[in-house]
Amino acid sequence: MDKKTEMNQAITTIRGEVEAFARRLDTHRKLRDENRRNYTPDAFARWQTEALAVLREDAAQTAGRIREAGHTLEEAVKEANSLNGGQLPPDAELFKFPDLALTEAELEELAERHAGNPTMCRLIASYAERNKMAAPVAASPKKKMEAARTIVEQAESAVGCDPNGIINSAAQLAEYWDGFTRYHRELLGLEVPKKEPKAQGTGQQYTNRANYSTT
């Protein structure tokens, strides 16, 4: 499997875990509201204690799967940006002449032309750094690794929230992650699919396992 495919699959896995957890959180909230109406205060308190323990364990396991996929993503980004002298194209000759000053626009054009070539991208980024110029995003291995880590950090943050916290609904979260993953795929130099693969996730659906009396 090529590294770009590996990166795309890891991102889809991470997104799937977040969105599946959000759906389970939706279920928890519906059950919470229903049980608050139907149970006595003491029975509801016992249900909520058990339900929150299940939810926190679910969140911890989901975060573990996200970290595992995140490690795969970061390793793929690292390997995809490893140097290989055999990858140098004729344009690399431009950097051999100290008196040939390249503009930021020219660097941007070179970066876009060689976005899939990590060795050429490193040359472009190094030239920009030496000459105190803004390195094109497509040429910066550092920015690509930052993009990968941001995906993982955002995902862990999402599943680590309180049931009453930042995830308002699974639908809202899915809409946010659609734009979020598209943007970071572009930063990583990946082809953005016309339609994102359906996010699955591997956690168990949360169910109302408590059986407390409503009287």
N, C-alpha and C positions, 0 to 999 in steps of 0.2 A: 504494500500500500504506500503510495507517495505521501509526503509529509503534508501537503495541502489538504488532501482527503482526510488524513488523520486529524488535522486541526479542525476541519469542518465537522467531523463526526463527534469530536470531543465537545465542541461548542453546542451542538444539537443535544448531546447527552446532558450537559449542564442545564441548558434551558429546559429540557424535559423534566429534570428533577425539580426545578424551581416551580414550574407550572403545575406539576402533579401535586406537589406539596400545597400549593395555593388552593387547588380544588379540594383537597382533604381539609384544609382550614375552613373553606366555605361550608363543608359538611358539618364540621365541629360547631361553627357559629349557628347554623340552622337548628342543630340539635340542642345547643345551649338555650336558644330563645324559646324553642318548643318546650323543653323541660322546665325552664323557669316558670312558664305559664301553668304547666300540668303538675309539677311536683310540689310537695310541701317545702318550706324553706330548708328544713333539716335534710330532707331527701335530696334536694337540689344541691346543697352544699357538699354532700357525700359524692354525688354524681360528678360534680365539677372537679373535686379533688382527684378522682380517678381519671377523668377525661383529660385534665391538664397533664397528668403524669404520662399518659399514653402519647399525648401530643408532643411533649418535650422529648420523649424517647424517639418518636418519629423524626423530629427536627434534627436530633443528634445523628441519627443514622443517615438521613438525607444529606446532611452536611459532610459526612464521611464519604459518601459516594461522589459528592461534588468535588471534594479535595482530590479524590482518586482520578476523576476525569480531568481536573485542573492540572495535575501532575503530568498526565499524558499530553495535554495541550502545551504546557510549558516546554516539555522535552522535545516535542515536535517543532515548536518555534525555534528552539535552540539549534536543533539539528538542521532545520531548513535554512538557517543563517550561518552555517559553518563555512569556512573558507575553502576554496578549491581553485588552485592556479590554472587548472585546465578549463575553467569557466570564463577566463578573461576574453572579452570580445575586442575587435579592432578599436572601439571607442576608448579602451583603456589607455591607448597611446597618448590621448589628450593630456593625461596627468603626468607625463614624463617631461613636460616642458615648463620649467618654472616661470618663464616669461609669458606664457599663455594664460592670461587671466580670464577665468570663466565667470559669467554673471549668475545670479541666483535663478534667473529664468532659464538659462542654459542647463544649470544643474537640475532644475525641476524636470526639464525635458529629458535629460539623460536618465533620471531616476524613474520616470514613467516608462521609458523605453526598455529599461533593464530591471524592472520591479521584481522579476522572478529570478534574478541572478544575485545571490547574497554577496559574492565576492566583489562584483562591480558596485553594488550598493554600499559596501564598506569603503571602497575607494572614494565614492561620492561624498559619503558622510564625513570621512577623514579630511577631505579637501575643504569641505564647508567649515569644519571645526578649526582647522589651521588658519583659515582666512576669516574667521569670526563672522561667518555667514549662517543663515538659518538652513539647517539640513532638511531637505525634502523628506516628508513623512515616509514615503515609499522606500527611502534609502537608509532608514535608521533602525538597526536591529534593536537598539535600546527601546525605542518607542513601540516596536512590535511586542517585545517582552512585557512592557508596561500595559499594553492593551490586553494581553493574555491574562495578566495578574488582576487587572481591573474586572474582567469577566468573572473570575473566580471569587474575588472579594465581594462583588455585588451580589452574587448568587448566595454566598454564605450569609451575608447580611440579611437577605430576604427571608431565608428559612430560619434565621436565628431570632426573628422578631417575636414580640409578645402577641398572643392571639388577638388582642385589641390594637395591635400596632400598625406598621406601615403598609401591610398588604390589605387593601380595602376589599378586593375581590379577585377571583381568578381571572375574570375577563379583563379587568383593568391591568393586572400584571402582565397578561399575555400581550396586550397591546403595547405596553412599555417595552417588554423584552423583544418584540418584533423589531422596533427601531433600534434598540440598544445593540442587539447582536448584529444587525446589518451594518451599523456604523463601525463596530469593532472588527467585523470581518474585512471591511475595506481597509482599516488600519493595518491589518495583518497581511494585506495583499491577496486576500482570498476572493474567489468569485462569489458574489452574492446571489443565492438562488432566487429565481423569479417568485417562487413560492416556498416559504420555509417548510422543512419537513415537519410533520405533526409531532409535537413534543409528547413523549410518553411518560417517562419516569418509572421507577421500579418499586416505590413504596406501596404499602397495603392501604386500601381504602379504609378510612376511619368509620367505625360503626358504633351505634349506641349499645355497648355491651352491658351497661348497668341495668339492673332490673329492680329499681327501688319502688316502694309503694307510693302512690300519689295521694294517699290519705293520711 
